[in-house]
Amino acid sequence: MSEKYDIQVGDRVTYTLFGKKATKLIAGDEEINLIENDIKQDAIEILKIDRPKYEKVYGKQEILDEAEKEYLSNVIKPFRNKVKFFEKCNAREEQQYLDIYIEDNGYIVFPEFEENSMYKGMELNKQYTLKELGLDK
């Protein structure tokens, strides 16, 4: 049993390995040990653990939806390696905007949008890395 994730025999573990998503049904202690070793070596990232009858034990909340990920990924493509962070900010009453901070170049400020109509998974005034937003691939 993993202390961090409480993995048990019978659990369905969803994880990423080399950037690809996979799901494994845990049939015995050997598989738990293999997954724990992979976690310790940062070889895999656990996304979700389901118990029989689909009791969710752990779930990684996606911050951006697929359309937002695709859009931002395309926008930053020419300078991806220089992106330091993304931040959702308040503009004026009931308006927000997105900032991207680029190393050595400052901010890219996106047009304003109606409050909580876009980037709903992002907290206000919190800096997010490419990895946190799932844009590091």
C-alpha positions in Angstrom: 0.0 0.0 0.0 1.4 3.4 -1.0 1.4 6.0 1.8 1.0 8.9 -0.5 -1.8 7.5 -2.8 -3.1 4.6 -0.7 -3.0 2.2 -3.7 -4.6 -1.2 -2.9 -5.2 -4.5 -4.7 -8.2 -4.1 -6.9 -7.7 -0.4 -7.6 -7.7 1.0 -11.2 -4.8 3.4 -11.5 -4.6 6.0 -14.3 -1.2 7.5 -14.9 1.0 9.1 -17.5 4.2 7.3 -18.6 6.5 9.0 -21.2 3.7 11.5 -21.9 1.1 8.8 -22.7 -1.9 8.1 -20.5 -2.4 4.5 -19.3 -4.7 2.6 -16.9 -3.7 -0.5 -14.9 -5.9 -2.7 -12.7 -3.8 -3.6 -9.6 -3.9 -7.4 -9.2 -1.3 -7.9 -6.5 1.3 -6.4 -4.2 4.1 -6.8 -6.9 2.2 -4.3 -9.1 1.8 -1.9 -6.1 5.6 -2.1 -5.5 6.3 -1.4 -9.2 4.1 1.6 -9.3 5.5 2.9 -6.0 9.1 2.6 -7.4 8.0 4.4 -10.6 6.5 7.2 -8.5 9.7 7.6 -6.4 11.7 7.8 -9.6 9.3 10.4 -11.1 8.9 7.9 -14.0 5.1 8.2 -13.8 2.5 10.7 -12.7 -0.7 9.4 -11.0 -3.8 11.0 -12.5 -6.5 9.0 -10.8 -7.2 6.0 -8.6 -10.6 4.3 -8.7 -11.7 1.6 -6.3 -14.2 -1.1 -7.2 -17.7 0.3 -7.6 -15.9 3.5 -8.9 -15.2 5.1 -5.6 -12.8 7.9 -6.5 -9.8 8.0 -4.1 -7.6 10.5 -5.9 -8.2 12.6 -9.0 -6.1 15.3 -10.6 -8.3 18.2 -11.5 -7.6 19.6 -15.0 -7.1 23.4 -14.9 -7.8 24.0 -18.6 -10.3 22.4 -20.8 -9.1 20.9 -24.1 -10.0 23.9 -26.2 -8.1 26.3 -23.9 -5.1 23.9 -23.9 -5.0 23.7 -27.7 -5.4 27.5 -28.1 -2.7 28.4 -25.6 -0.4 25.7 -26.8 -0.6 27.2 -30.4 -0.1 30.8 -29.1 3.0 30.0 -27.2 4.6 27.6 -29.7 7.2 30.0 -31.1 8.5 30.9 -27.6 7.4 27.9 -25.4 10.9 27.6 -23.8 10.8 31.2 -22.6 7.4 31.0 -20.9 7.8 31.5 -17.1 4.1 31.6 -16.0 0.5 32.3 -16.9 -1.8 34.3 -14.6 -5.5 35.1 -14.7 -6.2 38.7 -13.5 -9.0 41.1 -12.8 -9.4 43.9 -15.3 -12.3 46.1 -14.4 -15.8 45.4 -13.1 -16.8 41.8 -14.1 -13.9 41.6 -16.6 -10.8 39.5 -16.5 -7.7 38.8 -18.7 -4.9 36.4 -19.1 -1.2 37.3 -18.8 1.7 35.2 -20.0 5.1 36.2 -18.7 7.9 35.6 -21.2 11.5 35.6 -20.0 13.4 38.7 -21.2 10.3 40.1 -22.9 7.8 40.9 -20.2 4.1 40.1 -20.5 1.7 39.2 -23.2 -1.7 40.5 -22.2 -4.7 38.8 -23.7 -8.0 40.7 -24.5 -10.5 41.0 -21.6 -13.3 38.5 -21.2 -16.4 38.3 -19.0 -15.6 37.2 -15.5 -15.3 33.4 -15.1 -16.4 32.8 -18.7 -12.9 31.4 -19.7 -10.1 29.7 -17.9 -12.5 28.7 -15.2 -10.1 26.3 -13.6 -7.5 28.9 -12.9 -7.5 30.8 -9.7 -7.3 34.6 -9.8 -3.8 36.1 -9.4 -2.1 32.7 -9.2 1.0 32.0 -11.3 0.8 28.7 -13.2 3.7 26.9 -15.0 3.4 25.1 -18.3 3.4 21.8 -16.5 0.6 22.8 -14.1 -1.6 23.8 -17.1 -0.7 20.6 -19.1 1.1 22.6 -21.8 4.6 21.2 -21.2 4.4 18.6 -24.0 
